[in-house]
Amino acid sequence: MSPLRESFLLPCLFLTVGLLGGLRIGPEVRLEPPPLVTLVLAMLLISALVRSGTIRPDRLMNQQRTPLENLSGLVLLLALFGASAQIFNLVTPSDGLLHLLVSVFFFVQLLTTLTAVRDRPSMLRSLAVLFGCAFVLRFVALEALYSPGRGLMKRVMTAIMEGITLGALDYSPVGTITGYVAFLALGLYLVGLLLVGSETPSSDRSGLPAVRERSGALVASGVILLMIAGCSSNNSERMPTASPTADTFVSPAERDRALASAIVWSAPDVPLREAVLGNNPPEAGALGAGHAISCRFVPNEASGTTPKFYCELPDGEVVKVKYGRNNPELAAEVAATRLLAALGFGADTMVRVTAVHCYGCPPYPFQALRCYTRTGSTICLAGSGNYDRSVFFEPAVIERRLEGARIESFKNQGWAWYELDRIDPARGGSPRHHVDALRLMASILAHWDNKSENQRLICAASAAACQSSLTAPVALMQDLGATFGPTKLDLTNWRRMNVWQDPRACRVSMKHLPYQGATFPEVQISEEGRRFLLTLLEQLSPIQMRELFAGSGATSYDAVAGESRDPGAWSEAFFDKVRQVREAGPCPTESALQRSQAASQ
């Protein structure tokens, strides 16, 4: 959840619901405070919301958050509690036997919901039905039945009910306008529940921002703008400005030619048996795992969902900083990139550091950069530019991209896994068994978040040089945080996940993973590809793999517990997958697969 939504949008929304829930507009306008029974019902509702995962108090208040952040979370929870109490006050008749009956009904229904409903979608549907029925009962049925100027049929029906209940079943109409207010309040309350439990989305699979995040950001940005205009210090003269990177694109035909000549594997500089996987790579230089670094905030664009920002090191290098104590993507990406690089596949360099002191950073840099990326307004960067003050992030990972110009026809084009069939050895590209080894490694890692922008086609020199065949393009995986799962860094599920869909036919598939495989189609691995990867994997030792998982932070980040804290357990799970590769097959040969592909075309 973004800070703007947590601190401003949702508290204001729930306070509005609390006000509307007590508003009664009839011959006179009055505010009704919530009776004690609605406080009890609100407590039960909050308990059900927590149990179903609709709200997560541990994310709003915990020891990793600053006191101000915890205060913000507390305010949001109190506002939600007050709004819940007023919603029950709104849809419950105010007195008499009807008040008692409806209150008992809500009490029993909430106890049932607390016991039975354990997931967020079901909880929201249950509440929508519950409050919808209560709204219809009070503001449609009872208001119509007890409204002034009742006809003969209405009088007969009310007389019968009053007679049966000895006059205890009575109701005082509150007026049509109150019904409209109640409808608005219920709608706002349900929208608030949708927003309070949702993660901050970046984009859907087509790259379009989520609609509800846009609307929330606009409202919250307006509140922030008013606050900045009234009470913020004037740091605008000192605020840094982004220097946007000039994207150089090639034509689709040129990009296709580059992909056809791409390589996916080259012999590693360090022999596999000598690779040290537990420490930062030698090229990390002074950025050691036991050090904290200092840098200056740079407001470049930020995308994705992992908290990140850009920072300038003292030597002038601008690096990407990824942070978050409860973020499994940090350790997963470190482990995956180190393993791929050691095997000889292209990979970025991920450097673990104990902490980052970011001078000039806003308090929430990732959210500020997302706002800046979408709007281009420097208002989003309020709080940045003061280089006498630093914001502290720990732990953190420094990302250094594999050098090379992107080869793409449009921004963040990347490449899809189904495009790997276009790589042609006759045009300088990798042979089929190298490509199959890469596919098999993606299956081992469970690289399910494999949308095109999470792979990259680069040229070590420049796009123009690659086009003239002076330097072969490189196709590599990037953004490997959603690995060792599903979903992310989950030992139990990773251990259970088979490498092969069909080990006898040597088929791999990701249809059982999130996104149903995304860009990774079901594919048959060649015998040469299986043996090639197996030759590489069998050179790794259990000690190296234990050091990899321990050194990457996979066994020590805050959210991991139990067996997952044992690097030996991760190592055993890895070598079980090596066993699966060894025992599969025999697979079809490259020539057999080529003949089969030609026949199908």
Secondary structure, DSSP 8 states (H G I E B T S, - for coil): --HHIIIIIHHHHHHHHHHHHTEEESSSEEE----HHHHHHHHHHHHHHHHTTSS-HHHHS-TTS-HHHHHHHHHHHHHHHHHHHHHHHHHS-SSHHHHHHHHHHHHHHHHHHHHH--SHHHHHHHHHHHHHHHHHIIIIIIHHHH-SS--HHHHHHHHHHHHHTTT--------HHHHHHHHHHHHHHHHHHHHHTS------TTS---HHHHHHHHHHHHHHHHHHHHH----TTT-------------HHHHHHHHHT-B-B---SS-GGG---SS--GGGTT--TT-EEEEEEE-----SSS-EEEEE-TTS-EEEEEE-TT-HHHHHHHHHHHHHHHHTB---EEEEESEEEEET--SSHHHHHHHHHHH--GGGGTT---TT-EEEE-SEEEEE--SSEE--SSTT----GGGGGG--GGGT---HHHHHHHHHHHHHHT-----GGGEEEEESS-HHHHHTTSS-EEEEE----S-SSSSSS-HHHHHHS-S-SBTTTTEE--TTSGGGGTT---EE--HHHHHHHHHHHTT--HHHHHHHHHHTTTTTSTT--GGGG-HHHHHHHHHHHHHHHHHS-----HHHHHHHHHHH-
